[in-house]
């Protein structure tokens, strides 16, 4: 049964998803880990379509972390090949839905067979305005923060900015997500209750929904259920009791 869309004022603008559980899904079924990743890749476009259909404006998917290089080389190579397959198979359909495609993370370290299609997809979709799809590849929030801090320090040394005048916006504008709204909702599949170095600063006031469902089983209905859970919550700033500034959709 398809989950109803929350009313616009209760709908998140930006959703981030930590797509977790592919390997465990495969292990429970006696299948190779790469088969779990393949099934997870098939779910990706379904969830993108669901986000667009519900009226979410931006979706950031944590596809490959800076720490994932520690996995076996065969698994890493298989992940990249699956990424290329998904991109080439669905790019035209995403373009028809006016999806603007972008990446965060250091993709210069990625193999050419995936890096070049990624760069081409970003360039080809740059004028699309219907929906923002961000893929986090070779991404880590701590690494991103260090890079931004170095840029701030260099600008301070060069006299371009007064260190005493630095505000959050100065750092935020040097993060890889600059120009995007902060995520309103972070979803993590597989039941794990941690952020795993994903958008740590940007998600400071995001609502977090943890689902026990492994990513290969997380489809449109599960995504809709997460939106419904988000819509029930009253967002507040920390311990002050002050209601959070709305970044939700306007009715």
Residue pairs with C-beta under 8 A, 6 or more apart in sequence:
1 221
2 220
2 221
2 224
3 221
3 223
3 224
3 225
3 227
3 228
4 224
4 228
5 11
5 53
5 54
5 55
5 224
5 227
6 54
6 227
6 228
6 230
6 231
7 231
7 251
8 55
8 248
8 249
8 250
8 251
9 246
9 248
9 249
9 250
9 251
10 230
10 231
10 248
11 54
11 55
11 56
11 227
11 231
11 248
11 249
12 56
12 183
12 184
12 185
12 207
12 227
12 230
12 247
12 248
13 56
13 57
13 58
13 181
13 184
13 247
13 248
13 249
14 56
14 57
14 58
14 59
14 60
14 180
14 181
14 182
14 183
14 184
14 185
14 247
15 51
15 56
15 58
15 59
15 60
15 183
15 184
15 185
15 186
15 187
15 226
16 59
16 60
16 61
16 62
16 183
16 185
16 186
16 187
16 198
16 199
16 203
16 206
17 47
17 59
17 60
17 61
17 62
17 186
17 187
17 188
17 189
18 62
18 186
18 187
18 188
18 189
18 195
18 196
18 198
19 40
19 44
19 61
19 62
19 63
19 189
19 215
19 218
20 188
20 189
20 190
20 192
20 196
20 214
20 215
21 36
21 189
21 190
21 191
21 213
21 214
21 215
21 216
22 33
22 36
22 37
22 39
22 40
22 214
22 215
22 216
23 33
23 36
23 37
24 36
24 190
24 214
25 36
25 39
25 40
25 214
25 215
25 216
25 217
26 32
26 33
26 34
26 35
26 36
26 37
26 39
27 33
27 36
33 75
34 74
34 75
34 78
34 82
36 214
36 216
37 75
37 78
37 79
37 82
38 82
39 216
40 215
40 216
41 82
41 83
41 85
41 86
42 216
43 215
43 216
43 217
43 218
43 219
44 61
44 86
45 86
45 90
45 93
45 94
46 219
46 220
47 59
47 218
47 219
47 220
47 223
48 59
48 94
48 99
48 133
49 97
49 220
50 219
50 220
50 223
50 224
51 59
51 131
51 223
52 97
52 99
52 130
52 131
53 220
54 223
54 224
54 227
55 249
56 131
56 227
57 131
57 132
57 181
57 249
58 131
58 132
58 133
58 134
58 180
58 181
59 131
59 132
59 133
59 134
60 104
60 134
60 135
60 136
60 177
60 180
60 183
60 199
61 133
61 134
61 135
61 136
62 136
62 139
62 196
62 198
63 83
63 135
63 136
63 137
64 79
64 83
64 105
64 136
64 137
64 138
64 139
65 136
65 138
65 139
65 140
65 196
65 197
65 198
66 105
66 106
66 138
66 139
66 140
66 143
66 197
67 140
67 197
68 76
68 79
68 138
69 76
69 138
77 111
80 110
80 111
80 113
80 114
81 113
81 114
83 114
83 137
84 113
84 114
84 117
87 114
87 117
87 118
87 121
88 117
91 101
91 117
91 121
91 124
94 101
94 125
94 133
95 124
95 125
95 128
97 130
97 131
98 128
98 129
98 130
98 131
99 125
99 128
99 130
99 131
99 132
99 133
100 125
100 126
100 127
100 128
100 129
100 130
100 131
100 132
100 133
101 121
101 122
101 124
101 125
101 128
101 133
101 135
102 122
102 132
102 133
102 134
102 135
103 118
103 122
103 134
103 135
103 136
103 137
104 134
104 135
104 136
104 137
104 139
104 144
104 176
104 177
105 136
105 137
105 138
105 139
105 140
105 144
105 176
106 138
106 139
106 143
107 115
107 118
107 119
107 137
107 138
108 115
109 138
110 118
110 137
110 138
118 135
118 137
132 180
134 177
134 180
136 198
136 199
139 176
139 198
140 197
141 195
141 197
141 198
141 199
141 200
141 201
141 202
142 197
142 200
144 175
144 176
145 171
145 175
145 200
145 201
147 174
148 171
148 174
148 175
149 171
151 174
152 161
152 166
152 170
152 171
152 174
155 161
156 162
156 163
156 166
161 170
171 201
172 178
172 201
172 202
175 201
175 202
177 199
177 202
181 247
182 202
182 203
182 204
182 205
182 206
182 247
183 199
183 202
183 203
183 206
184 206
184 207
184 230
184 235
184 247
184 248
185 206
185 207
185 208
185 209
185 226
185 227
185 230
186 195
186 198
186 199
186 203
186 206
186 207
186 208
186 209
187 208
187 209
187 211
187 223
187 226
188 194
188 195
188 208
188 209
188 210
188 211
189 211
189 213
189 214
189 215
189 218
190 211
190 212
190 213
190 214
190 215
191 210
191 211
191 212
192 210
193 210
195 203
195 208
199 206
205 235
205 237
205 238
205 244
207 230
207 233
207 235
209 226
209 229
209 230
211 218
211 222
211 225
211 226
213 222
234 243
235 243
235 244
235 246
236 242
236 243
236 244
237 243
237 244
